[in-house]
Amino acid sequence: LLPPPLRAPPVLPPYSPPSPLLPPASPSPRPTQPPPDCDDEQCTSVGDDCCAPAGDSATCRYGYAAVHTLQDCFGFQRASYTCCPSPPTPPLPPGGSRYPLARGMSDSPQREWMQRVVETSAAAAECCLPTQTQLLQTFATATELRASPWADYFEHVYGIRTMVFPFSLGEIAFFYWDRLPLTAKASLKLREQQPGGERWSYMVIEGPALRFGELYGHGFAWGRVRHSALRPSEWRSHGNVWRCLHPWCSGPGRYVPEVFARLAISEGLPSHTRAEVFHACCDSHDWPQGTAWFFLAPGSGVFLDLRRTVVLRTHADLATRFGFSCWGSVLDETCHSWCERECYVETVEALRTEGYDTIQFTNYDAEHYADYEVWDLRVGSADWQNDGCLPDYPRGTLTRGWAGTGEECRCRRGGDLLRCDG
């Protein structure tokens, strides 16, 4: 047998070197010059140093945007940045808002005012991030609300038959944690807090500044606060849920004069408005008997008749507007308890003589928060408080029901909060 014929070797293409696996390295980017209106003072990186290496975030306050300048900083290559004004926000759609709200409702002065507060603060804070868009459901009718998981909640707080629709949860800045629907409670993302330096102190928001629309638990507490870990007995004292109504409720941005002057919240509520408030035990003995302190709390279902009211921004305005020079010593803590009490008494007596019933502090700095405080000069507790109720409060001053037009508030005894379901 003959062997099989040999095959001709295959014809190979001319050799060419393989393509490189990676493209040739491009030259390092050159440092850039930021626009002239940028401001390093707005940096919020660690140490506010405008240096954000790997693991640090390039962030800014007051709505400024981070722009990387690619300079070296503190031994880190190309990690520097600055803060520049954000691009102009596109205009709102006609008749609309980025923050869901039942618009145009004017059945009470507080509700009409709250709608303007929400719209102006939302615009100033460039709302809305995901953390700013919780609890915003709108109910078109009472029937729709009664068919929802929120039916028991609002029946308890207002009485659904008294409410005016449409109604949005976005109009509310205060929620009772112990009565929230389980579905709402399970999905809430609240800003975590820790004490502000003392064992018994105002709580401080962790991380970035608290912005408009974000939800948080506000008050005093021992140790770290996480709502899921609170015992039922603690819910009344510091477990309730608040919504930030200022563009920034913590951090340096809680008062920026040129921004605050454009906000509806700076105007305060008009005289003879029934305002929803929050009161917790117990007012200090240094404050004059016959007065009471509240926080504004739309959603509490507890209404205080403001009668003739004056609107100030902070306690310091008592000195600048009315000439009570003692407030300088009170606020810088150089005044002992006896002179602090004298200052309170002098203030109350003078303002009562001028015919004022209440004072609104629209941007009261409660150590770490921008809060809204109401001081009732007319009435209050003539005796020591033992709970959230105010002994000897005149009838008709505190009411409940939608817009405060319902029955007189009957305070529940034994709890830390003033609640009208006794």
C-alpha positions, 0 to 999 in steps of 0.5 A: 500500500502506498502512503497517503500524499503529503498535504501542503503546509497552510499559508499563514498571514504575515506576522503582526505583533498583537494589539496591546491589552490596554490603551496607552496611558493618557497624560494626567489631567491638568489642574483646572481653575474653578469659576470665579463665584465658587467658595471653599468655605462651603466645603463639608469634607472631613475637616471642611478642608476641600480635600476628598481622597478615596474614602472621603466624599466631596460635598458642599453645604447650602446647595452648592455643588462639588467641582474637582480641581485636580490639585494635590492636597495634604499629600493626596494626589488630585483630591482637591475640590471646591464648591460652586453654585448649582445650576439654576433649578428649572421652573416649576410646572404651571400650578404644580410643585416638586413636593406633593401637596394638596394645593390651594386649600384655605380652610384655615390660616395655618393650612394656607400658611403651611402650604406656602412654608412647604413650597418656599422651603422645598425650593430653597433646599432644592427638594427632593432627595429620596429621604425627603419624600416620605409620608406624602400620600394624598387623599382625595376624599374622606372615603379614600382615607377611611379605606387606607391604613391611615384611617385609625390614625386620623380618626384618633388625631382629628376625627375624619368627619371634621377634615377638609379634602383633598388632604396630603400627608406632606402638610404634616410635620409631626406624627405620633410614633405609637399610632403610625400604621404598621406599614408606614412604620416599617418603611420609614427611614429616620435620620439617626441621632446621638446626644449632643455632648452631655448625657442628658441633652438635645439629640444631634443628627448624624452625618450630613445636615438635616434638610427640608422634608427629612424625618427625624425623632426630636427631643431628649434621650439617654444614649443613642436613639433608634426608634425600633429599640424604644420601649412603649413607655419611651414613645411619648417622651422622645419617640415621635416623628418630626419633619424638617420645615426649614431648608436646613434644620441642622448644621451651619445652614439652619440660618442664612439671612438672605435665604431665610428672609424669602421663606414663608416660615419667617413670616410666622402665623397671623394673630388669632390663628389656632396653631397646632403645637407640641408640649412636653413635661416639664417647664422649668421653675425658672420660667414665670408661672402663668406661662407655657412653652410649645413647639409648632407641630402641624399634625399634633391635633392639639391647637393653641389659640395664638390671640394677639401674637408677635413674630420674632426669629430667636430669643435674641430678638427680645433684646434687639426689638424690645430692649430687654438687655438682660437677654444678652446675659441669659443667652451667653450663660453669664446670668445665674438662675436668679437673674434669668428668672428676673429677666423672664418675669420682666419680659412677660410683664412688659409684653403683657402690658403691650397687649401681646398674648403669645410670641412666635420664635420662627428660627429658634436655635434649640442647641443643634436644630432650627426649631419653631417655638411658641411662648404663651404669655397669658396662661399656663401652669400655676403649679408644678407640672407632674406630666404633660398636662398644664394645670389650671389652663383656661377653658377654650385655650386648647382645642382639638378637631380639624383646624382646632374647631372641635371640642376642648382639649381634655389632656391625657394624664400620666404621660410626658406629652400634652395629648388631647385624648384624655 
